[in-house]
Amino acid sequence: MEPSFNISGPCVPGEHYMLSPAARLTQVMHLIDERKLFTLHAGHQTGKMTCARWLVKHYNQGDRYFCTWVDIQAARENPAWDARRSIC
């Protein structure tokens, strides 16, 4: 499959044309190394999810951190959803 330009959702390397988020995340990685809190806050369709997924993959390739991805969008879209029942 030939790469294409993505206009919705996260970018997938090899599937979409994209630049590595690494250069944009050096300050975030510094905060992580210092055990500081941070937020990824930006406008719609600016690469927040792509960056977050890249961070998870990057840190899971090493042996210092174990990262996981949790998408809580379902709770926002369905206020009646009860996370306590889904986790067990």
N, C-alpha and C positions, 0 to 999 in steps of 0.2 A: 504494500500500500504506500502510495506517495504522500508525504506530509501535506497538510493543509493548514490554512489560517483558522484558528479557533476564535469564535466570537461569543461563546457561552460556555460556562463551566470551566473546570480546571484543565490546564494544558497537560498533555501526556507526551513525554519525550519520544521521538520517533514517529508519533502520530500527528503531532502539530508542530508548526514552525514556532520556535521559542528560543529565547536567550536564557542561559542558566541564571537562576535567581541568586547564586552564590555571592556575586559582587554587591548586590543590594542588601544582603543579610549579614554583612560582617559585624555591624553594630549589634544586631540581635544575637548572633553567636557569642559575642563578647559578653552580653548580658546573661546569657545562659551559663557560660563558664563561671561567671561571678555569682550565680544562683539568684539573679534578680528577676523580678516580674516584668513582663512587657505585654503589649497588645499589638495586634496587627489591625490597624484601623485605616481604612481608605475607602474611596468611592466604589460604586458598583462596577464589577468587571475590570478590576485593576491588578489582579493576580494574588490576592490574599490567600486563597485556597491552594493555589499552585505553590506559593512560598511555604505555607504550612506543611504541605505534603512533602516538599523537598527537604525541609528541616527534619521531618520524621525519618525519611530515607537516609539522609546524610548521617544523622546521629546513630541510627541503628546499624550502620556499616562499621562503626567502631565498637570498642568494648567498654567505653566509659559510661555511656548512657543507654537506657532502654526507653524508647519513645513509643507512644501509641496515638492513634488518631481517633477522636470521638467527634461525631457530627451530631450536634444537638438541635439541628434544624427541625427535625421531626417534632420536637416538643413545642417549638414556636408555631409550627404550622397546624398542630393539633393540640390545643390547650387541654383537652380531656385525656391525653396520653399520660400514663402513669409510669414514670421511669422505674419506680421501685419494683413493679411487676415484671418489667422487661429485663432487668439486670440479673435476677435470681435464676 
